[in-house]
Amino acid sequence: MTKNNPGLYDCYQSAAPDEPLFVLLGRDLYAAHLVRVWADLREEDGEDPKKVAEARLCADKMDEWARKLGKTPIEHRARRL
């Protein structure tokens, strides 16, 4: 979940060589919101609940990081289908 302390489901380590990826940083005001949207979608698709929980915990930590920098993260609104 951090550079020095990756989570159990660390995508960077599990990416195939040359596999495209996109990194969101805790300082980005949209990062936590986007991670939560991803978690909501994956949960709807039946993803492993532990993986979804780790993503949501990461989003919480991203919010904390942004606030520590004096920023106000974008509020997450649960998806409505």
Biotite code that builds the C-alpha atoms (Angstrom):
import biotite.structure as struc

atoms = struc.array([
    struc.Atom([0.000, 0.000, 0.000], chain_id="A", res_id=1, res_name="MET", atom_name="CA", element="C"),
    struc.Atom([3.077, 2.180, 0.093], chain_id="A", res_id=2, res_name="THR", atom_name="CA", element="C"),
    struc.Atom([6.323, 2.084, -1.816], chain_id="A", res_id=3, res_name="LYS", atom_name="CA", element="C"),
    struc.Atom([8.126, 0.718, 1.251], chain_id="A", res_id=4, res_name="ASN", atom_name="CA", element="C"),
    struc.Atom([5.261, -1.473, 2.487], chain_id="A", res_id=5, res_name="ASN", atom_name="CA", element="C"),
    struc.Atom([3.325, -2.964, -0.451], chain_id="A", res_id=6, res_name="PRO", atom_name="CA", element="C"),
    struc.Atom([0.013, -4.667, 0.239], chain_id="A", res_id=7, res_name="GLY", atom_name="CA", element="C"),
    struc.Atom([-0.746, -8.327, -0.210], chain_id="A", res_id=8, res_name="LEU", atom_name="CA", element="C"),
    struc.Atom([-2.340, -7.587, -3.595], chain_id="A", res_id=9, res_name="TYR", atom_name="CA", element="C"),
    struc.Atom([0.423, -5.287, -4.883], chain_id="A", res_id=10, res_name="ASP", atom_name="CA", element="C"),
    struc.Atom([-0.242, -4.811, -8.599], chain_id="A", res_id=11, res_name="CYS", atom_name="CA", element="C"),
    struc.Atom([3.219, -3.456, -9.348], chain_id="A", res_id=12, res_name="TYR", atom_name="CA", element="C"),
    struc.Atom([4.919, -6.681, -8.286], chain_id="A", res_id=13, res_name="GLN", atom_name="CA", element="C"),
    struc.Atom([2.370, -8.888, -10.028], chain_id="A", res_id=14, res_name="SER", atom_name="CA", element="C"),
    struc.Atom([2.385, -6.965, -13.345], chain_id="A", res_id=15, res_name="ALA", atom_name="CA", element="C"),
    struc.Atom([3.739, -8.829, -16.343], chain_id="A", res_id=16, res_name="ALA", atom_name="CA", element="C"),
    struc.Atom([6.825, -7.349, -18.034], chain_id="A", res_id=17, res_name="PRO", atom_name="CA", element="C"),
    struc.Atom([5.714, -4.376, -20.143], chain_id="A", res_id=18, res_name="ASP", atom_name="CA", element="C"),
    struc.Atom([2.102, -4.688, -18.923], chain_id="A", res_id=19, res_name="GLU", atom_name="CA", element="C"),
    struc.Atom([0.511, -1.221, -18.958], chain_id="A", res_id=20, res_name="PRO", atom_name="CA", element="C"),
    struc.Atom([-0.325, 0.164, -15.520], chain_id="A", res_id=21, res_name="LEU", atom_name="CA", element="C"),
    struc.Atom([-1.352, 3.459, -13.979], chain_id="A", res_id=22, res_name="PHE", atom_name="CA", element="C"),
    struc.Atom([-0.235, 4.645, -10.543], chain_id="A", res_id=23, res_name="VAL", atom_name="CA", element="C"),
    struc.Atom([-2.294, 6.942, -8.317], chain_id="A", res_id=24, res_name="LEU", atom_name="CA", element="C"),
    struc.Atom([-0.517, 8.833, -5.543], chain_id="A", res_id=25, res_name="LEU", atom_name="CA", element="C"),
    struc.Atom([-1.964, 9.807, -2.181], chain_id="A", res_id=26, res_name="GLY", atom_name="CA", element="C"),
    struc.Atom([-1.367, 13.483, -2.909], chain_id="A", res_id=27, res_name="ARG", atom_name="CA", element="C"),
    struc.Atom([-3.817, 13.355, -5.839], chain_id="A", res_id=28, res_name="ASP", atom_name="CA", element="C"),
    struc.Atom([-7.220, 14.625, -4.668], chain_id="A", res_id=29, res_name="LEU", atom_name="CA", element="C"),
    struc.Atom([-9.010, 12.121, -6.910], chain_id="A", res_id=30, res_name="TYR", atom_name="CA", element="C"),
    struc.Atom([-6.900, 9.061, -6.045], chain_id="A", res_id=31, res_name="ALA", atom_name="CA", element="C"),
    struc.Atom([-8.869, 7.716, -3.080], chain_id="A", res_id=32, res_name="ALA", atom_name="CA", element="C"),
    struc.Atom([-12.179, 8.330, -4.829], chain_id="A", res_id=33, res_name="HIS", atom_name="CA", element="C"),
    struc.Atom([-11.030, 6.447, -7.926], chain_id="A", res_id=34, res_name="LEU", atom_name="CA", element="C"),
    struc.Atom([-9.727, 3.543, -5.847], chain_id="A", res_id=35, res_name="VAL", atom_name="CA", element="C"),
    struc.Atom([-13.114, 3.335, -4.110], chain_id="A", res_id=36, res_name="ARG", atom_name="CA", element="C"),
    struc.Atom([-14.925, 3.340, -7.456], chain_id="A", res_id=37, res_name="VAL", atom_name="CA", element="C"),
    struc.Atom([-12.631, 0.498, -8.574], chain_id="A", res_id=38, res_name="TRP", atom_name="CA", element="C"),
    struc.Atom([-13.382, -1.381, -5.325], chain_id="A", res_id=39, res_name="ALA", atom_name="CA", element="C"),
    struc.Atom([-17.141, -0.903, -5.780], chain_id="A", res_id=40, res_name="ASP", atom_name="CA", element="C"),
    struc.Atom([-17.014, -2.223, -9.338], chain_id="A", res_id=41, res_name="LEU", atom_name="CA", element="C"),
    struc.Atom([-14.830, -5.183, -8.431], chain_id="A", res_id=42, res_name="ARG", atom_name="CA", element="C"),
    struc.Atom([-17.080, -6.016, -5.492], chain_id="A", res_id=43, res_name="GLU", atom_name="CA", element="C"),
    struc.Atom([-20.090, -6.051, -7.853], chain_id="A", res_id=44, res_name="GLU", atom_name="CA", element="C"),
    struc.Atom([-18.135, -8.441, -10.092], chain_id="A", res_id=45, res_name="ASP", atom_name="CA", element="C"),
    struc.Atom([-17.498, -10.842, -7.199], chain_id="A", res_id=46, res_name="GLY", atom_name="CA", element="C"),
    struc.Atom([-13.841, -9.986, -6.507], chain_id="A", res_id=47, res_name="GLU", atom_name="CA", element="C"),
    struc.Atom([-12.156, -11.535, -3.468], chain_id="A", res_id=48, res_name="ASP", atom_name="CA", element="C"),
    struc.Atom([-13.523, -9.534, -0.497], chain_id="A", res_id=49, res_name="PRO", atom_name="CA", element="C"),
    struc.Atom([-10.023, -9.311, 1.026], chain_id="A", res_id=50, res_name="LYS", atom_name="CA", element="C"),
    struc.Atom([-8.695, -7.643, -2.120], chain_id="A", res_id=51, res_name="LYS", atom_name="CA", element="C"),
    struc.Atom([-11.595, -5.168, -2.121], chain_id="A", res_id=52, res_name="VAL", atom_name="CA", element="C"),
    struc.Atom([-11.055, -4.447, 1.587], chain_id="A", res_id=53, res_name="ALA", atom_name="CA", element="C"),
    struc.Atom([-7.349, -3.801, 0.997], chain_id="A", res_id=54, res_name="GLU", atom_name="CA", element="C"),
    struc.Atom([-8.207, -1.353, -1.787], chain_id="A", res_id=55, res_name="ALA", atom_name="CA", element="C"),
    struc.Atom([-10.613, 0.515, 0.484], chain_id="A", res_id=56, res_name="ARG", atom_name="CA", element="C"),
    struc.Atom([-8.034, 0.631, 3.271], chain_id="A", res_id=57, res_name="LEU", atom_name="CA", element="C"),
    struc.Atom([-5.538, 2.027, 0.771], chain_id="A", res_id=58, res_name="CYS", atom_name="CA", element="C"),
    struc.Atom([-8.100, 4.683, -0.220], chain_id="A", res_id=59, res_name="ALA", atom_name="CA", element="C"),
    struc.Atom([-8.506, 5.656, 3.445], chain_id="A", res_id=60, res_name="ASP", atom_name="CA", element="C"),
    struc.Atom([-4.733, 5.993, 3.763], chain_id="A", res_id=61, res_name="LYS", atom_name="CA", element="C"),
    struc.Atom([-4.642, 8.112, 0.588], chain_id="A", res_id=62, res_name="MET", atom_name="CA", element="C"),
    struc.Atom([-7.230, 10.459, 2.126], chain_id="A", res_id=63, res_name="ASP", atom_name="CA", element="C"),
    struc.Atom([-5.134, 10.696, 5.292], chain_id="A", res_id=64, res_name="GLU", atom_name="CA", element="C"),
    struc.Atom([-2.018, 11.471, 3.250], chain_id="A", res_id=65, res_name="TRP", atom_name="CA", element="C"),
    struc.Atom([-3.758, 14.215, 1.267], chain_id="A", res_id=66, res_name="ALA", atom_name="CA", element="C"),
    struc.Atom([-5.137, 15.782, 4.444], chain_id="A", res_id=67, res_name="ARG", atom_name="CA", element="C"),
    struc.Atom([-1.657, 15.638, 6.003], chain_id="A", res_id=68, res_name="LYS", atom_name="CA", element="C"),
    struc.Atom([-0.536, 17.774, 3.043], chain_id="A", res_id=69, res_name="LEU", atom_name="CA", element="C"),
    struc.Atom([-3.337, 20.266, 3.719], chain_id="A", res_id=70, res_name="GLY", atom_name="CA", element="C"),
    struc.Atom([-5.525, 19.070, 0.840], chain_id="A", res_id=71, res_name="LYS", atom_name="CA", element="C"),
    struc.Atom([-9.205, 18.131, 0.864], chain_id="A", res_id=72, res_name="THR", atom_name="CA", element="C"),
    struc.Atom([-9.802, 14.860, -0.992], chain_id="A", res_id=73, res_name="PRO", atom_name="CA", element="C"),
    struc.Atom([-12.769, 14.461, -3.324], chain_id="A", res_id=74, res_name="ILE", atom_name="CA", element="C"),
    struc.Atom([-15.733, 12.857, -1.531], chain_id="A", res_id=75, res_name="GLU", atom_name="CA", element="C"),
    struc.Atom([-16.679, 9.369, -2.667], chain_id="A", res_id=76, res_name="HIS", atom_name="CA", element="C"),
    struc.Atom([-20.272, 8.651, -3.507], chain_id="A", res_id=77, res_name="ARG", atom_name="CA", element="C"),
    struc.Atom([-21.244, 4.994, -3.798], chain_id="A", res_id=78, res_name="ALA", atom_name="CA", element="C"),
    struc.Atom([-22.247, 3.998, -7.308], chain_id="A", res_id=79, res_name="ARG", atom_name="CA", element="C"),
    struc.Atom([-25.924, 3.973, -8.047], chain_id="A", res_id=80, res_name="ARG", atom_name="CA", element="C"),
    struc.Atom([-26.940, 1.606, -10.813], chain_id="A", res_id=81, res_name="LEU", atom_name="CA", element="C"),
])
